[in-house]
Amino acid sequence: MNFISYVLVAAFLAAGVAYMLWKKGIVSKLNNLMSSRNYEGVIQLCTSKSTRRAIGQFNCDLYQLKATYAGRSLEEAHQLFLDVLARTPKNEDKKDLLDIYYQYYLQKGYREYCDALIPVIEEI
C-alpha cells in the first residue's frame, strides 16, 4: 500500500471515531437531562434533526415519551404515544413500544388506556 492509502484509511477511522464520540455525547447529554429531571430540555433536544439522526428515530421517540410522561399531563403524553406509534414503521418496534407502555399503564392503574391498546396489540 502506498502513502495515500494509509492516509485514506486513517481519515476514515478518525471520522468513524468522531461520529461515535458525537453519538455518545448526545446520549450522555440526554441521560444527564433525565437524571436532573429537566424534562423540557429532553423534549427540546429530541426534536432536533441532528439528535434524531445521531441516535435514531425510535430511540429519540423513547426518550421523548419518557420525558413527556414524567413532566406533562397524562393526556398529552398518551397523545404523543399514539403519534409515535403511528409513525413507527417496523412492526417489531411497534410491538416493543406497545409492550412497554401497556405494562406502564397496568402498573399505574390506567385501565382505560390498557383497554384501548388491547385491539392494537392483537392486530400486530
C-alpha positions as CSV (number, residue, x, y, z in Angstrom):
1,M,0.0,0.0,0.0
2,N,1.2,3.5,-0.7
3,F,1.1,6.6,1.4
4,I,-2.3,7.8,0.1
5,S,-4.0,4.6,1.0
6,Y,-2.7,4.9,4.6
7,V,-3.9,8.5,4.8
8,L,-7.4,7.5,3.5
9,V,-7.7,4.6,6.0
10,A,-6.6,6.8,8.8
11,A,-9.1,9.5,7.7
12,F,-12.0,7.0,7.6
13,L,-11.0,5.6,11.0
14,A,-10.8,9.2,12.5
15,A,-14.2,10.0,11.0
16,G,-15.7,6.8,12.5
17,V,-14.3,7.6,15.9
18,A,-15.5,11.2,15.8
19,Y,-19.0,10.0,14.8
20,M,-19.1,7.5,17.7
21,L,-18.0,10.2,20.1
22,W,-20.7,12.6,18.8
23,K,-23.4,9.9,19.3
24,K,-22.1,9.1,22.8
25,G,-22.1,12.8,23.7
26,I,-25.7,13.2,22.7
27,V,-26.8,10.1,24.6
28,S,-24.8,11.3,27.6
29,K,-26.5,14.7,27.4
30,L,-29.9,13.1,27.3
31,N,-29.2,10.9,30.2
32,N,-27.9,13.9,32.3
33,L,-31.0,15.9,31.5
34,M,-33.2,12.9,32.5
35,S,-31.3,12.4,35.8
36,S,-31.6,16.1,36.6
37,R,-35.3,16.0,35.8
38,N,-35.1,18.6,33.1
39,Y,-37.8,17.0,31.0
40,E,-38.4,20.1,28.8
41,G,-34.7,20.0,27.8
42,V,-35.0,16.4,26.8
43,I,-38.1,17.1,24.7
44,Q,-36.4,20.0,23.1
45,L,-33.2,18.1,22.4
46,C,-35.2,15.2,20.9
47,T,-37.0,17.4,18.4
48,S,-33.7,18.4,16.7
49,K,-32.9,16.7,13.5
50,S,-29.3,16.1,14.4
51,T,-30.3,14.2,17.6
52,R,-32.7,12.1,15.6
53,R,-30.1,11.4,13.0
54,A,-27.5,10.5,15.7
55,I,-29.4,8.1,17.9
56,G,-32.2,7.1,15.6
57,Q,-35.8,8.0,15.4
58,F,-37.1,5.2,17.6
59,N,-34.6,5.8,20.5
60,C,-35.3,9.5,20.3
61,D,-39.0,8.9,20.5
62,L,-38.5,6.7,23.6
63,Y,-36.6,9.4,25.4
64,Q,-39.2,12.0,24.4
65,L,-42.0,9.7,25.6
66,K,-40.3,9.1,28.9
67,A,-39.8,12.8,29.5
68,T,-43.3,13.6,28.4
69,Y,-44.8,11.0,30.8
70,A,-42.7,12.3,33.6
71,G,-43.2,16.1,33.0
72,R,-46.5,16.7,31.4
73,S,-50.1,15.7,31.7
74,L,-51.2,12.1,31.0
75,E,-53.5,13.0,28.1
76,E,-50.7,14.9,26.3
77,A,-48.3,12.0,26.9
78,H,-50.8,9.5,25.6
79,Q,-51.5,11.5,22.5
80,L,-47.7,11.6,21.9
81,F,-47.6,7.9,22.4
82,L,-50.3,7.4,19.7
83,D,-48.4,9.7,17.3
84,V,-45.2,7.8,17.9
85,L,-47.0,4.5,17.4
86,A,-48.5,5.8,14.1
87,R,-45.1,6.9,12.7
88,T,-43.1,3.8,13.8
89,P,-42.6,1.8,10.6
90,K,-41.3,-1.5,11.9
91,N,-43.8,-3.9,13.5
92,E,-41.0,-5.2,15.9
93,D,-40.5,-1.6,17.2
94,K,-44.3,-1.2,17.5
95,K,-44.5,-4.4,19.4
96,D,-41.8,-3.3,21.8
97,L,-43.4,0.1,22.3
98,L,-46.8,-1.5,22.9
99,D,-45.3,-3.9,25.4
100,I,-43.5,-1.2,27.3
101,Y,-46.4,1.2,27.6
102,Y,-49.1,-1.5,28.2
103,Q,-47.1,-2.6,31.2
104,Y,-46.7,1.0,32.3
105,Y,-50.4,1.7,32.1
106,L,-51.1,-1.5,34.0
107,Q,-48.6,-0.5,36.8
108,K,-50.1,3.0,37.1
109,G,-53.7,1.7,37.0
110,Y,-54.8,3.5,33.8
111,R,-57.3,0.8,32.8
112,E,-59.0,2.8,30.1
113,Y,-55.7,3.2,28.2
114,C,-54.9,-0.5,28.6
115,D,-58.3,-1.4,27.1
116,A,-57.6,0.9,24.2
117,L,-54.3,-0.8,23.5
118,I,-55.6,-4.4,23.5
119,P,-57.0,-4.3,19.9
120,V,-53.8,-2.7,18.6
121,I,-51.7,-5.4,20.4
122,E,-53.8,-8.2,19.0
123,E,-53.5,-6.7,15.5
124,I,-49.7,-6.9,15.5
